[in-house]
Amino acid sequence: MIKFRRRKLNLKLKWGLLPQVILAIMAGIICGLFVPTWFVRAVLTFNGLFSNFLGFIIPLLIVGLVAPGIAELGRNAGKLLFITAALAYGFTLASGFFSYGVAVWTFPYVLDPAAGATSFGKVAELKPYFVIAMPALFSVMSALVLAFTLGLGMAVIQGSRLKGVMLDLRDIIDKVIVKIIIPLLPIYIFGIFLNMTINGQAIAVLGVFAQIIVIIFVMTLVMLLIQFIIAGIIGRKNPFRMLKEMMVAYVTALGTQSSAATIPVTLRQTEKIGVRDEIAGFVVPLCATIHMSGSTMKIVACALAIMIMGGQSVTLAQFSGFICMLGITIIAAPGVPGGAIMAALGILESMLGFGQAQLALMIALYVAMDCFGTACNVTGDGAIAVIVDKIYGRKHISTMP
């Protein structure tokens, strides 16, 4: 009997986050066609509680992830770190502004702002059974300032006591994300689309999803081509041959949806395109944390789409500050599917004025194409390594940190 039960348990399937989100969206649309009012109100009650919890945890998430992330960058001070970090941040910013330019140019032709404004403007007729207020300990902007202050301070003084506390806080936040937010996220998205179906919004939103995913996929390929052309010019290498070699890392990242899990493959392919072992061994693991071109591209494009559909004004000045802040904030993204969007929730709320429904749509849309962004991130790490290898020079290898 015991052996049989063990064998039965081994047959249990573990679904990834993406299949769960897709199932939640489909279930929300289908159930919205026939479920009774009491069920809808029960789901709305859960969504209200979960939404309030997100509002409470976001400032703590920012402090717990961003501060230790910045502090740990100070462990390997030196010219190599500066060059790598500057290139990673530059590529990330370029990706964000490239995404903004393409989205502003294409989205007005494929999206319907008038219909979107009507849909997003609707207020649900049904109300939750009860609401429990969960006020945040401090505002999102206060959390950002505190995180940057603590992170930079710990990097400078190299103190161990406060850093130990912050690392423990990061572990707690990681557990909250992995054990609470991620498992409950599909239920939350189910409630969002259940409510949208009742209000007649679901079909329009799904149409937006399909069009945006195709556009962003094409953008990631174009951005990779640009990155490797730049690397090829600086490193005097064939960009197309390098990109072909790095496609192994790209495909691996599509499956793992994790930059960290793809490091061994990225490292091997980076060495194959001619980067010295010492440089590749430093740049690739570091860029797995700080280089977020693909993630930034997705977040910027998704945010623009939701704002256009919601009838909100979109300006370059507004998004310039958002992109610059985003490039810093998501270096703390935890190594789980959807980690970057979790780290970005705070600035989406504080800088773009997103409400809870818009944040939920951002999460759903981001997770639906998480693999594309991760693949763009890790493949671009090879281009950065080529440039660093050329700039840093052979004479500095013996003095590497």
Buried (B, 14 or more C-beta within 10 A) or exposed (E): EEEEEEEEEEEEEEEEBBEBBBBBBEBBBBBBEEBEEEEBBBBBBBBBBBBBBBBBBBBBBBBBBBBBBBBBBBEBEEBBBEBBBEBBBBBBBBBBBBBBEBBBEBBEEBBBBEBBBBBBEEEBEEEBEEEEEEEBEBBBBBBBBBBBEBBBBBBEEEEEEBBEEBBEBBEEBBEBBBEEBBEBBBBBBBBBBBBBBBBEBBEBBBBBBEBBBEBBBEBBBEBBEBBBBBBBEBBEBEBEEBBEBBBBBBEBBBEBBBBBBBBEBBBBBBBBBBBBEBBBBBBBBBBBBBBBBBBBBBBBBBBBBBBBBBBBEBEEEBBBEBBBBBBBBBBBBBBBBBBBBBBBBBBBBBBBEBEBBBBBBBBBBBBBBBBBBBBBBBBBBBBBBBBBBBBBEEEBEEEBE
